C-alpha cells in the first residue's frame, strides 16, 4: 500500500494488523481530493477570460493546489493543443473548444488558494494523503496525480488555511498591480449554505468596486450531468455558461 507497510496482495491481513490505525484514520480524516484532470475542463474557461494581463489566481478550496498550476500542464483537444508541460491532460471532447481559443497565451503572476485543510504535497505525508483518496485500481488516475504533484513541488503555490467566506474580503483587497484577478473554484461552493453563498458573492461585488474581477466557477449541471462551467464578471454581475464537463474532467461539451 502507499506507505509500503502493507500489500494489496493480502488486504485481509493488512486490515487486521493495522486495525487501530485505520479505525482512527477513517474516523478523524476528512476526505481531501484534488483531481487535476478537472484542469482539462477549466482551461478553456481560463482562456476565455484572459485579457492580456498576467493572472493573479485565487482558488477557493484548492486542497493541494494542483489546479492552481494549470499552465504547467499540456492539454490536448480535438481542435488543438495548449501548453508545454510534461503531464498531458486529454479527454473526450464531445463538443471541443474553438481552435482560436487555444491560441491564447496566459502567464501567471501569483497563485494563492485558501482551504479549511490545505494539503502540502511538498511533503511525503501530504502527497500520500491525496493518493490515499484515489481508488487503488485507478492506476491511470494515480499516475496522473503523482506527476502533477511533482510539477507542484518545483514551485508550489501559496496555500492558506482558513474559511474562505470569512477571509475573502481581505484576500480580494490584496492584488498584484497590473494583473488580472481571477477567482475560481471546483466542487467547493456546492457545500456552502445559502447565507454563505450570498456572502461570497457580496464580497466579489464589493471588491469589484475598486477594480473588475472574474469568477470562474463550477456547479452541478441540469439533470446532475456533470459540472456546469460558468464565468461571472464583476462589477457587471453577469454570468455566462461556457460548457459542461464530467465531474472528474473525463469529457467536455463546449457551448452547452
C-alpha positions in Angstrom: 0.0 0.0 0.0 1.0 3.7 -0.1 3.4 3.7 2.8 4.9 0.4 2.0 3.7 -1.2 5.2 1.0 -3.4 3.7 0.2 -5.0 0.4 -2.9 -5.3 -1.8 -1.9 -8.9 -2.2 -3.3 -9.6 1.3 -5.8 -6.9 2.2 -7.3 -9.1 5.0 -4.0 -9.3 6.9 -3.5 -5.5 6.5 -6.9 -4.8 7.9 -6.2 -6.9 11.0 -2.6 -5.7 11.5 -3.4 -2.0 11.1 -6.9 -2.1 12.5 -6.2 0.5 15.2 -4.6 3.0 12.8 -7.3 2.5 10.1 -10.1 2.9 12.6 -8.7 6.1 13.9 -7.8 7.5 10.4 -11.3 6.8 8.9 -12.9 8.4 12.0 -10.7 11.6 12.1 -9.5 12.2 8.5 -11.8 14.3 6.3 -11.9 13.4 2.6 -9.5 15.5 0.6 -9.3 15.1 -3.2 -7.6 17.2 -5.8 -8.5 15.9 -9.3 -6.0 17.5 -11.7 -7.9 16.2 -14.7 -10.5 18.9 -14.0 -8.0 21.4 -15.2 -8.7 20.0 -18.7 -12.2 21.3 -18.3 -11.2 24.5 -16.7 -8.5 25.6 -19.2 -10.9 26.9 -21.9 -12.7 28.9 -19.2 -9.4 30.5 -18.1 -8.5 31.3 -21.8 -11.9 32.8 -22.4 -11.4 35.4 -19.7 -7.8 36.2 -20.5 -7.4 39.9 -21.3 -3.6 40.1 -22.0 -2.6 40.8 -18.4 -0.9 38.2 -16.1 -3.3 36.2 -13.9 -3.5 36.9 -10.2 -5.1 33.5 -9.3 -7.1 32.8 -6.2 -8.6 29.4 -5.7 -11.4 28.7 -3.2 -10.9 25.2 -1.7 -7.7 24.2 -3.5 -6.8 21.1 -1.4 -3.2 20.5 -2.6 -3.3 23.3 -5.2 -2.8 21.1 -8.3 -5.3 23.2 -10.4 -3.6 26.4 -9.4 -0.7 25.1 -11.6 -2.9 24.7 -14.7 -0.4 26.4 -17.0 2.3 23.9 -16.2 0.4 21.1 -17.9 0.0 20.2 -21.6 -3.6 19.9 -23.0 -5.0 18.1 -26.0 -8.4 18.7 -27.5 -9.8 17.7 -30.9 -9.3 21.3 -32.1 -5.7 21.7 -30.9 -3.2 21.6 -28.1 -2.1 24.1 -25.4 0.9 24.3 -23.1 4.2 22.6 -22.9 4.2 20.7 -19.6 5.4 17.1 -19.2 2.0 16.0 -17.9 -0.6 15.9 -20.8 -4.3 16.1 -20.0 -6.9 15.0 -22.5 -10.4 13.6 -22.6 -13.4 13.1 -24.7 -14.4 16.5 -26.0 -17.9 15.8 -27.3 -18.0 19.4 -28.4 -14.5 20.8 -28.3 -13.5 24.4 -27.5 -12.8 26.6 -30.5 -9.4 26.3 -32.1 -8.9 30.1 -31.9 -9.4 30.0 -28.1 -6.5 27.6 -27.8 -4.2 30.1 -29.5 -4.4 32.5 -26.5 -1.5 32.6 -24.1 -1.6 33.1 -20.3 1.0 34.0 -17.8 0.6 33.8 -14.0 1.8 36.5 -11.7 0.7 34.9 -8.4 -1.0 31.7 -7.2 -3.0 31.6 -3.9 -5.5 29.2 -2.5 -7.4 29.1 0.8 -8.8 25.9 2.2 -10.0 24.7 5.6 -7.4 22.0 5.5 -4.9 22.6 2.7 -2.6 19.7 1.8 1.1 20.3 1.5 2.1 18.0 -1.3 5.8 19.0 -1.0 5.8 16.6 2.0 5.6 12.9 1.8 2.6 12.8 4.1 0.7 15.3 2.0 1.4 13.5 -1.2 0.4 10.2 0.3 -2.8 11.7 1.7 -4.0 12.8 -1.7 -3.1 9.5 -3.2 -5.0 7.6 -0.5 -8.3 9.0 -1.7 -7.9 7.6 -5.2 -9.3 4.0 -5.7 -6.4 1.6 -5.8 -7.4 0.1 -9.1 -7.5 3.5 -10.9 -3.8 3.3 -11.9 -4.1 5.9 -14.6 -5.6 8.4 -12.2 -2.9 7.7 -9.6 -0.1 8.1 -12.1 -1.6 11.4 -13.3 -1.8 12.6 -9.7 1.8 11.7 -8.9 3.1 13.5 -11.9 1.0 16.6 -11.0 2.4 16.5 -7.5 5.9 16.6 -9.0 5.0 19.6 -11.1 3.8 21.4 -8.0 6.8 20.6 -5.9 9.2 22.5 -8.2 7.5 25.8 -7.3 4.4 25.4 -5.1 1.6 27.9 -4.8 0.7 29.8 -1.6 -1.8 27.8 0.3 -3.6 29.5 3.2 -5.6 27.7 6.0 -8.9 29.3 6.8 -12.6 29.8 6.0 -12.6 31.4 2.6 -16.0 33.1 3.1 -14.6 34.9 6.2 -11.3 35.7 4.6 -12.4 36.6 1.1 -12.7 40.4 1.5 -9.1 40.7 2.7 -7.8 38.3 0.1 -9.6 40.2 -2.7 -8.2 43.5 -1.4 -4.6 42.2 -1.8 -4.0 42.4 -5.5 -0.9 42.3 -7.8 -0.7 45.6 -9.5 -1.2 45.3 -13.3 -2.5 41.7 -13.0 -6.0 40.3 -13.7 -7.6 38.9 -10.6 -9.2 35.5 -11.5 -11.0 33.8 -8.6 -12.0 30.2 -9.3 -13.4 27.0 -7.6 -14.4 23.5 -8.5 -16.6 21.3 -6.3 -16.2 23.6 -3.3 -19.0 26.2 -3.2 -21.6 23.5 -3.6 -21.1 22.7 0.1 -21.9 26.2 1.2 -25.3 27.1 2.7 -27.3 29.9 1.2 -26.2 32.5 3.6 -22.5 31.8 3.0 -23.1 31.7 -0.8 -24.6 35.2 -0.6 -21.7 36.5 1.5 -19.2 35.1 -1.1 -21.0 36.9 -4.0 -21.3 40.1 -1.9 -17.6 40.1 -1.3 -16.9 39.7 -5.0 -19.2 42.6 -5.9 -17.7 44.8 -3.2 -14.1 44.1 -4.4 -15.0 44.9 -8.0 -15.9 48.4 -7.0 -12.1 49.0 -6.8 -11.2 47.0 -9.9 -13.1 44.5 -12.1 -12.6 40.7 -11.5 -13.8 37.4 -12.8 -15.0 34.3 -11.0 -14.6 31.0 -12.9 -16.8 28.5 -11.2 -18.4 25.1 -11.5 -21.8 23.9 -10.2 -24.0 20.9 -10.9 -25.4 21.0 -14.4 -29.1 20.3 -15.1 -30.1 16.7 -14.5 -26.9 16.4 -12.4 -25.0 15.6 -15.6 -21.5 16.8 -14.7 -20.3 20.3 -13.8 -21.5 23.5 -15.5 -18.6 25.8 -16.2 -19.7 29.4 -15.6 -17.9 32.8 -15.8 -19.2 35.6 -13.6 -17.9 39.1 -14.3 -17.9 41.8 -11.7 -18.9 44.6 -11.2 -21.4 43.8 -14.0 -22.7 40.7 -12.1 -23.3 38.9 -15.4 -23.0 35.1 -15.7 -22.1 33.2 -18.9 -22.3 29.4 -19.2 -19.4 28.2 -21.2 -19.5 24.4 -21.0 -20.5 21.3 -19.1 -17.8 18.7 -18.2 -17.6 15.5 -16.3 -17.2 15.6 -12.5 -13.7 14.3 -12.9 -13.0 16.0 -16.2 -13.2 13.0 -18.4 -15.5 14.6 -21.1 -16.3 18.1 -22.2 -19.3 19.7 -24.0 -18.3 23.3 -25.0 -21.1 25.8 -25.6 -23.7 23.6 -23.9 
